[in-house]
Amino acid sequence: MNQKQITEFSLQDRTKFLVEVDEPENSNAVRRVARADTGQMVVEAKKKFDEVLDQIQPVASAIITKLSQLNTPANEVEVKFGIKLNAAAGAIFTSVSGEANYEITLKWKQDKA
């Protein structure tokens, strides 16, 4: 079972927030820091949270682009995918359920004549 730890992520504007993540296998991949407000030791994420989201955006955009190119585009598209935050790697896509990495729901509305 993976051990959990508290990781401090930063936004581009330097706002900081805490996330519980799995303990990294390589402790050299992260840096332990003390929080100024509490003195609590946490792990500092290597990437800013905005950079983590930059890893996700191209994947979501590619899915939306491909689905909008269907012969009969859906009225509604719902895409679910799991994201696991990691102090060293940033974001890792994880399974939503079972072995599926993505769950896609397409809905078409019937035109009433």
N, C-alpha and C positions, 0 to 999 in steps of 0.2 A: 504494500500500500504506500502511495506517495505521501510524503510529509508536506504539510502546507506551511507557507510563510507569507508574511505581509510584504508587498512590494509597492514602492512609491513610484507612480507614473507622473510625468509632467506634461502640461499642454504647452503649445508654442508661446503662449502669453505668460509662462512660468507658474501657472496655477498647478498645485500638486494635489494628488489624491491617492488613496491607498486601495489596493486590490489584493485579495487572497489568491495566491497562485501555488502551483506545485513547486516544491524545493527543486532547484536545478541540479542535474547530475554533476555538473562541473562547477564547483564553487568559485573557480577562477573567472567564470564568465560574468559574474555580477560583483557589485561593490556594496558592502554594508556601510550604512550611514546612520547617524543619529538624527532624529527629527528635532528641529529647533524648538518647536512648541511643547513637546512632551519629553524629549530626550530618549524616546523609545528607539531601539535599533531596528531598522528595516533594511530591505534590499532595494537599491536604486535600479530602476529599469534602464537598460542600455539605450532604448529608443524613446522618444517623446510619444505620447499617446496619439498625437496627430499623425506621426509617421507610421504608427501601427495601423491606423485607419487607412492611410495611403496604400498599405499592402492589400487591404480588403476591397477598396474601391474598384480597381480594374476587373476583379473577378465578378463583382455585382454588375458592373457596367456591361461586361461581355455577355452575361446571362440575359440581361434586359434587352440588349441589342439583338441577340439571336432570336429571342422569343417574339420581339416586335416584327420580325421578318417572316413570321408564319404566313402561309397563304391566306388564312383567315385569322387575323390577330385577335387575341382574347380581349374582352372588355375589362377583365381584371386579371392581374398576375400577382401571385404571392410566392415569394421565394424565401425559404428558411434554410439557414446553414449555421452550424455551430462554430463559434469562435472561442478559442482558449487563449487567454493571455499568458505570456511567458516573459519572465524578467529579462532573459537574454535574447530570445528570438523575436519577441514582439507578439504577433498573432499567429496562431496555428489553426487551420480549419479542422474541425473535429466532426464526428458523426452526430447527426441529429437523433437518429434512432437506428438500431441495428448497424448495418454496414453502409447505409446511405449517407453520403456527405451533403447532399442537397435534397430538399423536398420542395417540389414545384407544384403549385396549384394554378390551373388556368380555368377561367370562367367565361362563358359566352352567354349573353342575354339574347333571348329570342325576340325578334321583331314581331309585334302584334299587328296584324293587318286588319 
